[in-house]
Amino acid sequence: MRFGEDPRLLVNLSVWETPEDLERFVFATVHRKFYMRRADWFEKATTPRFVMWPVVAGHRPTVDQAMARLDRLVTDGPSEDAFGWERIADLKLWLKKHCA
C-alpha cells in the first residue's frame, strides 16, 4: 500500500484479535525470517516507523489514523494510545479491561 508521494514509503496496516496472535505471526512463522532481515531492505530508522494501539471490535482503522498514531508516538513517546513492542503488555491490560 502506498501513502503519500515518497515511492520508498510502504504502509502495512493490519488488525489482530490479540497481541499474542500478532506476536505468534511475527516471531513463530516464516515471517520471522523477513522481520529479522528488515535491516537488509530498509534504511536504519532514527524515529519509530511502527506503531500499535488498541482498536475496539468492529472498527477498521484507516491509513490516516495509523499515520496520526505514528506521529503521536514520534512526538510524545509511547503511551497507551500509541506504542511499539516495548509496551505490548499495556495493550494486553487494555484488552482485559475493555474487552473482557
MIROMI-777960 format. One record per residue: residue number from 1; residue in one letter; x, y, z of N, C-alpha, C, CB in turn. Coordinates in pm, 1 decimal. Glycine has a CB too. Layout:
BEGIN
pos,code,n.px,n.py,n.pz,ca.px,ca.py,ca.pz,c.px,c.py,c.pz,cb.px,cb.py,cb.pz
NUM,A,X,Y,Z,X,Y,Z,X,Y,Z,X,Y,Z
...
END
This chain:
BEGIN
pos,code,n.px,n.py,n.pz,ca.px,ca.py,ca.pz,c.px,c.py,c.pz,cb.px,cb.py,cb.pz
1,M,84.8,-116.2,0.0,0.0,0.0,0.0,89.8,123.0,0.0,-96.8,-0.5,121.6
2,R,64.1,213.2,-88.8,141.6,337.7,-93.9,68.9,446.5,-17.3,166.2,382.0,-240.0
3,F,150.4,538.3,36.0,95.0,650.9,109.8,181.3,771.4,80.0,88.4,622.2,263.4
4,G,121.2,877.6,31.4,196.7,998.6,2.1,274.6,986.7,-127.2,290.6,1030.3,115.6
5,E,366.1,1080.4,-146.5,440.9,1091.3,-271.6,571.9,1013.5,-272.9,469.4,1234.5,-299.8
6,D,622.7,975.8,-157.5,752.9,909.6,-149.5,739.8,763.5,-192.0,810.7,919.3,-5.9
7,P,799.7,724.2,-305.7,786.5,585.7,-352.4,859.6,485.4,-262.1,839.6,574.2,-494.4
8,R,942.2,534.5,-171.0,1014.6,445.6,-79.5,932.7,412.4,44.8,1146.6,509.1,-38.3
9,L,818.8,478.3,61.3,736.0,458.0,179.3,634.4,346.6,153.4,664.3,588.9,218.5
10,L,638.4,244.1,237.5,542.4,134.1,231.2,458.1,136.2,357.3,614.1,-3.2,214.5
11,V,332.2,105.1,343.3,242.6,100.2,458.0,189.4,-41.6,471.1,126.0,203.0,443.6
12,N,196.1,-93.6,589.5,137.5,-223.3,620.8,45.8,-199.7,739.4,247.8,-333.5,651.8
13,L,-81.7,-214.6,717.9,-180.3,-188.8,822.7,-262.7,-315.1,842.9,-271.9,-67.2,786.3
14,S,-258.5,-368.7,963.7,-336.6,-488.5,992.9,-394.3,-478.5,1133.1,-250.1,-615.9,978.6
15,V,-502.1,-551.0,1155.2,-567.4,-556.1,1285.2,-564.2,-701.2,1330.7,-714.7,-500.4,1279.1
16,W,-525.2,-721.2,1456.2,-511.4,-856.0,1511.1,-608.7,-874.6,1626.3,-366.4,-882.1,1557.9
17,E,-662.5,-995.4,1640.1,-754.2,-1028.0,1750.0,-689.3,-1005.6,1885.0,-801.5,-1172.2,1739.1
18,T,-566.0,-1055.9,1900.2,-497.3,-1046.2,2028.4,-350.6,-1012.3,2005.3,-510.9,-1177.9,2108.4
19,P,-285.4,-954.1,2103.6,-141.2,-930.5,2092.3,-64.5,-1061.4,2072.7,-89.3,-857.7,2217.1
20,E,-112.7,-1168.2,2135.4,-46.3,-1298.1,2120.6,-51.5,-1347.0,1976.4,-110.9,-1401.7,2212.9
21,D,-163.7,-1322.9,1907.0,-174.4,-1361.4,1766.2,-70.2,-1287.7,1682.5,-316.0,-1332.6,1712.6
22,L,-54.4,-1158.7,1708.5,45.3,-1080.7,1634.7,186.3,-1131.1,1666.6,33.0,-930.1,1668.9
23,E,215.9,-1149.9,1794.0,348.4,-1199.5,1833.1,377.8,-1334.1,1767.2,357.9,-1212.5,1986.3
24,R,279.2,-1421.6,1767.3,296.2,-1553.7,1705.7,326.4,-1539.5,1556.4,169.6,-1640.4,1726.9
25,F,251.2,-1454.2,1487.7,274.5,-1435.0,1344.7,414.5,-1381.0,1317.6,169.9,-1340.2,1286.4
26,V,453.5,-1278.6,1391.9,582.6,-1213.5,1366.3,699.5,-1304.2,1401.7,592.8,-1083.5,1445.1
27,F,690.6,-1372.6,1513.9,807.9,-1443.4,1565.1,802.8,-1595.2,1554.0,827.3,-1407.6,1706.0
28,A,688.3,-1654.5,1518.1,679.7,-1801.0,1515.7,634.4,-1856.6,1381.1,585.2,-1847.9,1623.0
29,T,642.8,-1775.3,1276.5,611.8,-1823.1,1141.9,727.2,-1785.0,1051.0,476.5,-1763.9,1089.4
30,V,713.8,-1816.8,924.4,818.1,-1781.2,827.5,840.1,-1628.9,823.2,780.4,-1833.5,686.8
31,H,741.2,-1553.3,866.2,754.6,-1407.9,868.5,875.2,-1364.5,951.4,627.3,-1343.9,923.8
32,R,912.1,-1440.7,1053.4,1027.0,-1408.9,1139.2,1154.3,-1390.4,1056.4,1048.0,-1519.9,1243.8
33,K,1172.8,-1474.7,954.9,1293.1,-1464.6,870.1,1298.8,-1327.8,802.7,1294.6,-1577.2,762.7
34,F,1185.5,-1279.8,757.0,1181.1,-1148.9,691.6,1196.4,-1036.3,793.3,1049.7,-1132.2,614.0
35,Y,1129.5,-1050.0,906.0,1137.6,-948.2,1010.6,1281.5,-930.1,1057.7,1047.6,-985.7,1128.9
36,M,1351.9,-1039.5,1076.0,1489.2,-1031.4,1125.1,1585.9,-974.9,1020.2,1536.1,-1168.9,1169.1
37,R,1545.1,-973.5,893.9,1630.5,-919.3,788.5,1585.7,-780.9,742.6,1632.7,-1013.7,670.5
38,R,1498.9,-716.1,816.4,1445.8,-586.1,773.7,1556.7,-483.8,749.7,1348.3,-532.6,878.0
39,A,1666.1,-494.8,821.3,1777.9,-401.4,802.3,1840.7,-416.3,664.0,1884.3,-423.4,910.1
40,D,1822.4,-530.7,600.0,1875.8,-551.7,464.7,1798.1,-472.6,360.0,1873.0,-700.2,429.5
41,W,1674.1,-438.8,390.7,1587.4,-376.0,291.1,1545.4,-234.1,324.0,1466.4,-458.1,272.9
42,F,1557.4,-195.8,449.9,1510.2,-64.5,490.8,1622.9,15.7,553.4,1393.6,-77.3,588.5
43,E,1618.6,145.9,533.9,1716.0,233.9,597.0,1697.9,229.1,748.4,1701.8,379.1,544.4
44,K,1808.5,247.9,820.5,1800.6,250.0,966.2,1717.5,370.6,1009.2,1942.9,254.5,1030.4
45,A,1620.5,345.0,1091.6,1528.7,449.8,1136.3,1587.8,528.5,1252.7,1394.0,389.2,1176.9
46,T,1566.3,658.6,1251.6,1605.0,742.6,1365.2,1484.1,775.0,1451.9,1671.3,872.3,1316.3
47,T,1364.9,747.9,1399.5,1240.6,764.3,1473.9,1156.5,638.4,1452.7,1162.9,893.5,1428.5
48,P,1057.6,615.1,1536.3,972.4,496.5,1517.1,906.4,496.8,1379.4,864.4,490.1,1626.4
49,R,896.7,378.1,1320.8,827.1,358.5,1193.7,715.6,256.3,1207.6,925.1,314.4,1085.2
50,F,694.5,212.4,1328.3,597.4,107.9,1357.8,518.7,152.1,1480.0,666.8,-31.1,1381.4
51,V,388.5,137.9,1474.5,305.6,177.9,1588.3,192.1,77.3,1607.6,248.8,321.0,1567.6
52,M,159.3,54.8,1733.2,43.6,-26.8,1768.9,-46.2,55.2,1860.6,87.1,-160.8,1837.5
53,W,-173.7,19.8,1860.9,-268.8,81.8,1952.6,-391.3,-9.5,1962.5,-308.9,226.3,1904.5
54,P,-465.5,1.4,2072.7,-585.3,-81.6,2086.5,-695.5,-32.8,1993.4,-634.8,-81.3,2232.2
55,V,-768.0,-126.4,1937.9,-878.8,-95.3,1846.9,-1001.9,-168.6,1898.2,-845.6,-136.5,1697.9
56,V,-1111.2,-96.4,1911.0,-1233.8,-161.9,1956.3,-1287.0,-253.9,1847.6,-1340.5,-57.6,1995.4
57,A,-1350.2,-361.5,1890.3,-1403.5,-460.6,1797.3,-1494.2,-394.8,1693.3,-1480.5,-569.4,1873.5
58,G,-1474.8,-433.4,1569.6,-1557.2,-383.4,1460.4,-1503.2,-259.5,1390.6,-1691.6,-354.2,1511.2
59,H,-1410.4,-188.3,1454.7,-1354.0,-67.8,1392.1,-1246.5,-107.4,1291.5,-1294.9,28.2,1499.5
60,R,-1246.0,-42.5,1176.3,-1144.2,-66.5,1074.2,-1059.8,59.7,1060.9,-1208.9,-106.0,936.7
61,P,-941.7,60.5,1120.2,-856.3,179.8,1114.2,-817.4,213.8,970.9,-730.2,159.2,1198.4
62,T,-796.8,342.0,947.8,-753.1,389.0,816.7,-603.2,418.7,821.3,-833.2,515.4,773.3
63,V,-544.4,434.3,704.3,-403.2,471.3,697.6,-382.5,608.1,761.4,-353.3,471.7,551.2
64,D,-475.9,700.3,740.6,-463.2,832.9,803.2,-461.3,821.1,955.4,-578.8,925.1,758.9
65,Q,-546.1,735.3,1011.4,-546.2,714.8,1156.3,-413.3,654.7,1202.2,-663.5,623.4,1197.9
66,A,-362.8,559.8,1125.9,-234.2,498.1,1160.8,-121.8,600.6,1156.6,-202.6,381.6,1065.6
67,M,-120.6,684.9,1056.9,-15.6,786.3,1046.9,-26.7,886.1,1161.9,-23.7,859.7,911.4
68,A,-149.2,917.4,1203.9,-167.8,1007.6,1318.8,-114.2,942.0,1445.6,-317.8,1044.6,1336.5
69,R,-138.1,812.8,1462.9,-84.7,741.4,1579.6,67.9,737.3,1575.9,-141.2,598.2,1585.8
70,L,122.5,714.0,1457.4,268.2,711.5,1444.6,326.1,848.5,1476.5,309.8,667.4,1302.8
71,D,262.9,954.6,1427.0,307.7,1090.6,1459.3,302.1,1114.6,1610.2,221.0,1195.3,1385.4
72,R,196.4,1066.1,1675.5,183.0,1081.2,1820.6,296.6,1008.8,1893.1,46.4,1027.2,1868.1
73,L,329.8,888.3,1846.7,438.6,812.6,1907.9,571.3,885.3,1891.1,447.1,672.3,1847.2
74,V,595.7,937.5,1771.8,721.4,1008.8,1745.0,729.4,1135.8,1830.1,733.4,1044.2,1594.2
75,T,620.6,1209.7,1837.4,618.6,1338.2,1906.8,617.4,1324.8,2058.9,498.8,1417.2,1863.0
76,D,530.7,1236.5,2110.2,507.4,1229.0,2254.5,570.3,1107.9,2322.6,361.2,1228.1,2280.5
77,G,620.2,1013.3,2244.8,673.7,891.0,2303.1,562.3,790.9,2328.7,748.7,921.5,2433.0
78,P,598.3,672.1,2377.8,499.1,567.3,2399.1,392.4,607.4,2500.8,567.7,440.5,2444.7
79,S,269.9,569.6,2470.2,156.4,590.4,2560.0,61.2,473.9,2538.0,85.2,729.5,2534.4
80,E,-50.0,472.2,2608.8,-144.2,362.0,2587.1,-216.0,375.0,2452.4,-247.1,357.3,2700.8
81,D,-203.7,491.0,2386.3,-268.3,513.5,2257.5,-176.7,496.8,2137.8,-326.3,649.0,2254.7
82,A,-46.3,482.8,2162.0,49.7,469.6,2052.3,180.5,416.1,2109.7,72.1,606.6,1978.8
83,F,217.4,295.6,2070.0,336.1,233.4,2127.8,393.1,129.3,2033.2,303.3,169.8,2263.0
84,G,510.3,79.4,2068.3,575.2,-27.3,1993.2,580.6,-153.5,2077.0,716.6,14.5,1949.6
85,W,668.0,-245.5,2039.8,678.4,-373.5,2110.5,705.8,-355.4,2259.4,787.9,-458.2,2048.6
86,E,775.0,-247.5,2296.5,812.6,-230.1,2437.1,692.0,-211.4,2528.6,905.2,-111.6,2451.1
87,R,577.3,-178.4,2473.1,457.3,-155.8,2555.1,346.9,-257.8,2525.2,403.9,-14.1,2531.9
88,I,381.5,-371.7,2469.0,279.8,-470.9,2433.8,201.4,-515.7,2557.0,344.8,-592.3,2365.9
89,A,265.1,-515.9,2673.5,193.9,-552.7,2797.0,79.9,-454.8,2824.4,291.6,-555.8,2917.4
90,D,98.7,-325.6,2790.3,-7.8,-226.4,2808.9,-130.1,-261.2,2724.4,43.0,-85.3,2772.8
91,L,-105.9,-307.7,2603.1,-216.3,-345.8,2516.3,-291.3,-464.5,2575.6,-165.1,-379.4,2375.2
92,K,-218.4,-559.5,2629.4,-283.8,-675.0,2690.9,-371.5,-631.3,2808.9,-178.4,-777.8,2737.8
93,L,-322.4,-536.8,2889.6,-403.1,-486.6,3001.1,-525.3,-411.8,2951.5,-319.8,-395.8,3090.6
94,W,-510.4,-329.4,2848.0,-622.6,-253.9,2791.6,-729.8,-350.5,2742.9,-575.3,-162.2,2675.6
95,L,-689.0,-454.6,2674.0,-785.0,-551.5,2622.4,-860.8,-621.6,2735.2,-713.8,-654.6,2535.6
96,K,-789.4,-656.4,2841.1,-855.8,-718.9,2956.6,-961.7,-626.4,3014.4,-753.0,-755.4,3065.4
97,K,-926.9,-499.3,3026.7,-1016.9,-400.8,3086.7,-1138.2,-371.6,2998.6,-941.6,-272.0,3114.0
98,H,-1117.4,-356.9,2867.5,-1223.5,-310.9,2777.8,-1295.3,-421.1,2701.3,-1166.9,-215.4,2680.9
99,C,-1237.2,-538.6,2694.6,-1295.8,-642.5,2610.3,-1325.0,-771.4,2686.2,-1204.0,-672.1,2495.0
100,A,-1318.0,-766.8,2817.9,-1341.1,-890.1,2896.5,-1487.2,-922.3,2905.7,-1283.3,-877.0,3036.8
END
